[in-house]
């Protein structure tokens, strides 16, 4: 009888201990900050809309801002088309570069952003030494990123679908900007088919290059509070890299990134309009020291990509 009694007592204590552990775990989960999930690279911070964060001035300015956006787009299109015909004239590159930086700044300011740029001189120095045969590598946060980058470093070349080069006007604009055409149907091959092959030819070839190539190696947008793992294909040519870190802040805490808050067309439209209405918005652009591959990085593109990512993370306090 006594052994049975002792066994029952031990079982009761064990069950009591398990119950207390479960309660502690539940309390621990409840006490965890809500930002734990929201701070993930692809999880936007949710901040309810409030008229107090907008103000009557921003509401009245909304039509003006939309009008300026349209005018800047038209100006950029006309300027790029004109440059495509006149780029052989001496001084055309410098004039187009200045116009691109100015129009990008006006577009961002018209949206209510305060733009702060550090290290832009590094982009000029690298362009002179590489003759634009380098890559501008940036984290990807929002739809404003291309204009933010052009405001900081000047015109950049994009990777575009090959079929777009045959479209009237669009093809001429892409050619003027030095875009790299990629056949989406191309599959991976021993020679590096598809985008990897085109990027390799652009960064290591002998043809004339007017503008550096812009690459978003994360392959998707994040919140800007961290950097996702880089795809190593863009680093295969082992060309010099100009790392750029972009971060967006808003007075109300509203998340300006285009991540999981853009699930539907209506959500995209509302996010864009709210980004114009919110006040106290700032874009910080940090142009970092250029990086060139070491002998070890030349043997492995993934190592080179990891080194660039580490340098960018060091420039983002609190990032992960």
ZIWOPE-V377145 format. One record per pair of residues at least 12 apart in sequence whose ideal C-beta (glycine too) atoms are under 7 Angstrom apart, sorted by the first residue. I is the first residue (numbers start at 1). J is the second residue. If there is no record, write none. Layout:
((I J) (I J))
This chain:
((39 225) (41 222) (41 223) (41 226) (41 228) (42 222) (42 259) (42 260) (43 223) (43 259) (43 260) (44 223) (44 255) (44 257) (44 259) (44 260) (44 261) (45 253) (45 255) (47 252) (47 253) (47 254) (47 255) (49 274) (50 252) (53 251) (53 252) (53 278) (53 279) (54 277) (54 278) (54 279) (55 279) (58 112) (58 277) (58 279) (59 277) (62 276) (62 277) (65 110) (65 111) (65 276) (68 110) (69 107) (69 110) (72 103) (72 106) (72 107) (75 103) (76 103) (77 173) (79 96) (79 99) (80 173) (80 176) (80 177) (81 172) (81 173) (83 96) (83 176) (84 172) (84 175) (84 176) (87 176) (93 210) (96 155) (97 154) (97 155) (100 150) (100 154) (100 155) (101 150) (101 151) (101 154) (104 147) (104 150) (104 151) (105 151) (107 147) (108 144) (108 147) (108 148) (108 151) (108 283) (111 276) (112 276) (112 279) (112 281) (113 281) (113 282) (113 283) (114 281) (114 282) (115 151) (115 283) (116 282) (116 283) (116 284) (116 285) (117 152) (117 285) (118 286) (118 287) (119 286) (119 287) (119 288) (120 152) (120 153) (120 287) (122 242) (122 287) (122 289) (122 290) (123 152) (123 153) (123 154) (123 242) (123 287) (126 240) (126 242) (126 290) (127 212) (130 240) (131 209) (132 209) (132 210) (132 211) (132 212) (133 203) (133 209) (133 239) (134 212) (134 239) (134 240) (134 241) (134 242) (135 203) (135 212) (135 213) (135 215) (135 234) (135 239) (135 241) (136 149) (136 153) (136 156) (136 212) (136 213) (136 214) (136 215) (136 242) (136 244) (137 215) (137 217) (137 241) (137 242) (137 243) (137 244) (137 308) (138 216) (138 244) (138 246) (139 218) (139 222) (139 224) (139 227) (139 245) (139 246) (139 312) (140 216) (140 218) (140 220) (140 221) (140 222) (141 221) (141 222) (141 224) (141 246) (141 248) (141 257) (142 221) (142 248) (142 256) (142 257) (142 258) (143 258) (145 246) (148 246) (148 283) (148 285) (149 214) (149 244) (152 244) (152 285) (152 287) (153 244) (153 287) (155 177) (155 211) (156 211) (156 212) (156 214) (157 177) (157 178) (157 179) (157 180) (157 211) (157 212) (157 213) (157 214) (158 177) (158 179) (158 214) (159 180) (159 182) (159 195) (160 174) (160 179) (160 181) (161 182) (161 184) (162 181) (162 182) (162 183) (165 181) (177 211) (178 209) (178 210) (178 211) (180 198) (180 199) (180 202) (180 213) (181 198) (182 194) (182 195) (182 198) (192 236) (195 233) (196 233) (196 236) (199 213) (199 234) (199 237) (200 236) (200 237) (203 237) (203 239) (204 237) (204 239) (212 242) (215 234) (217 230) (217 231) (217 234) (217 305) (218 230) (219 231) (221 257) (221 258) (221 259) (222 257) (222 259) (223 255) (223 257) (223 259) (224 246) (224 247) (224 248) (224 257) (225 319) (226 319) (226 320) (227 309) (227 312) (227 313) (227 319) (230 305) (230 308) (230 309) (232 301) (232 302) (232 305) (235 301) (235 304) (235 305) (236 301) (238 293) (238 297) (238 298) (238 304) (240 290) (240 292) (241 290) (241 291) (241 308) (242 287) (242 290) (243 288) (243 291) (243 308) (243 311) (243 312) (244 285) (244 286) (244 287) (244 288) (245 286) (245 288) (245 312) (245 315) (245 316) (246 283) (246 285) (247 284) (247 316) (248 283) (249 282) (250 278) (250 280) (250 281) (251 279) (251 280) (252 278) (254 274) (254 278) (256 275) (256 281) (286 315) (288 311) (288 312) (288 315) (291 307) (291 308) (291 311))
